């Protein structure tokens, strides 16, 4: 963020039961306002954490909220691109292309050369810098990098805090926007770079959260999200899909 031109006016860091992260932020240059929140027995309460951070930013007078997951590195022009897009598309959700980085070399990523790795995720629109693309497929909304004006955030009411643990809260937020008539725009200049970390596909360790959050989403919107993962779980005999299209747990043999 310190390489950004311009820098954001305010920086809110939400630390979920993470005192180490909070203490490191205290030593960062610039003005970082740490909001510490508690974890949840069922997993990380990401929806609640984002709402908490937004509330603090609004209390401090923010008129544009930019959300970045903690493992995402902003390109120097990300904040400027979101701010410029908000001038003409402030009544829409603004999303930027994200590149998933390869494993870092010894010594870490060279922050001055992140653009050398620019290869945005192929399953999302990725306009060129300077371009805006309206694409109202709200199911493509993702929360790892997005921006929204204070007025639009207030209109939508934030993330549904019933989602706890992995999956579903950002897809739900996209559907809330669709139901409210709030469009989705991809901002080519708002590049971000997702730091590499090990992943599990399908994410079996998050099965309970995905099932719980998927059922909540189904109850709210009438269809299941994350069906790719759910179908993979079913193929492994971990869950089943019934004739009505609902997923359910299967009894597992004792270990």
VENPE-V864687 format. One record per residue. RES is the residue in one small letter. D_FIRST is the distance of its C-alpha to the first C-alpha in Angstrom with 2 decimals. Layout:
{{RES | D_FIRST} {RES | D_FIRST}}
This chain:
{{x | 0.00} {x | 3.79} {x | 5.31} {x | 5.20} {x | 8.82} {x | 9.24} {x | 6.51} {x | 7.67} {x | 10.82} {x | 10.78} {x | 9.08} {x | 11.81} {x | 12.12} {x | 15.49} {x | 17.18} {x | 20.36} {x | 22.94} {x | 20.49} {x | 20.96} {x | 19.46} {x | 16.02} {x | 16.52} {x | 17.73} {x | 14.88} {x | 12.45} {x | 14.97} {x | 14.42} {x | 10.69} {x | 10.19} {x | 9.51} {x | 11.19} {x | 10.79} {x | 13.85} {x | 15.29} {x | 17.88} {x | 20.21} {x | 22.47} {x | 25.44} {x | 25.93} {x | 28.87} {x | 31.89} {x | 31.48} {x | 27.87} {x | 24.31} {x | 24.54} {x | 21.46} {x | 22.94} {x | 23.57} {x | 20.15} {x | 18.43} {x | 21.12} {x | 20.64} {x | 16.94} {x | 17.85} {x | 20.77} {x | 18.86} {x | 16.49} {x | 19.69} {x | 21.47} {x | 18.93} {x | 19.64} {x | 17.04} {x | 18.56} {x | 16.06} {x | 14.63} {x | 11.91} {x | 12.45} {x | 10.66} {x | 12.75} {x | 11.70} {x | 12.54} {x | 10.53} {x | 7.80} {x | 6.55} {x | 8.23} {x | 7.36} {x | 9.88} {x | 9.31} {x | 8.97} {x | 11.66} {x | 13.76} {x | 13.92} {x | 14.77} {x | 17.36} {x | 18.83} {x | 19.27} {x | 21.48} {x | 24.04} {x | 23.44} {x | 22.45} {x | 25.28} {x | 23.94} {x | 21.46} {x | 18.70} {x | 17.59} {x | 15.65} {x | 16.93} {x | 15.73} {x | 16.79} {x | 18.09} {x | 17.55} {x | 20.57} {x | 20.91} {x | 18.86} {x | 21.01} {x | 22.00} {x | 19.22} {x | 16.52} {x | 14.63} {x | 14.15} {x | 10.54} {x | 12.12} {x | 14.62} {x | 13.20} {x | 14.97} {x | 18.16} {x | 18.12} {x | 17.69} {x | 20.38} {x | 19.61} {x | 21.60} {x | 25.16} {x | 26.11} {x | 23.80} {x | 23.91} {x | 21.60} {x | 22.24} {x | 21.31} {x | 18.46} {x | 19.96} {x | 22.20} {x | 22.52} {x | 24.90} {x | 26.59} {x | 27.65} {x | 29.09} {x | 29.47} {x | 27.82} {x | 28.39} {x | 25.56} {x | 22.94} {x | 20.31} {x | 17.98} {x | 15.28} {x | 13.46} {x | 15.11} {x | 15.28} {x | 18.33} {x | 19.63} {x | 20.85} {x | 24.39} {x | 24.21} {x | 22.63} {x | 25.47} {x | 27.96} {x | 27.07} {x | 26.99} {x | 24.08} {x | 24.56} {x | 28.00} {x | 27.87} {x | 30.91} {x | 28.72} {x | 28.05} {x | 27.02} {x | 26.22} {x | 26.59} {x | 27.68} {x | 25.54} {x | 23.44} {x | 26.65} {x | 28.30} {x | 25.65} {x | 26.21} {x | 29.91} {x | 29.58} {x | 27.90} {x | 30.70} {x | 33.35} {x | 31.99} {x | 31.99} {x | 28.21} {x | 27.38} {x | 24.60} {x | 22.79} {x | 20.72} {x | 18.11} {x | 18.18} {x | 15.19} {x | 12.78} {x | 12.54} {x | 11.03} {x | 12.26} {x | 14.03} {x | 14.63} {x | 18.37} {x | 20.49} {x | 24.22} {x | 25.48} {x | 28.95} {x | 30.67} {x | 32.19} {x | 30.35} {x | 33.60} {x | 32.11} {x | 30.68} {x | 34.02} {x | 34.99} {x | 31.74} {x | 31.90} {x | 35.54} {x | 35.01} {x | 32.11} {x | 33.91} {x | 37.03} {x | 35.25} {x | 33.82} {x | 37.33} {x | 38.86} {x | 36.53} {x | 36.54} {x | 39.57} {x | 38.07} {x | 36.28} {x | 32.71} {x | 31.63} {x | 35.12} {x | 34.20} {x | 33.42} {x | 36.31} {x | 38.71} {x | 37.63} {x | 38.34} {x | 41.68} {x | 42.55} {x | 42.11} {x | 44.44} {x | 41.92} {x | 42.32} {x | 44.67} {x | 44.67} {x | 47.71} {x | 49.75} {x | 47.80} {x | 44.54} {x | 43.19} {x | 41.76} {x | 43.16} {x | 43.01} {x | 45.83} {x | 47.54} {x | 46.42} {x | 48.93} {x | 48.67} {x | 46.98}}
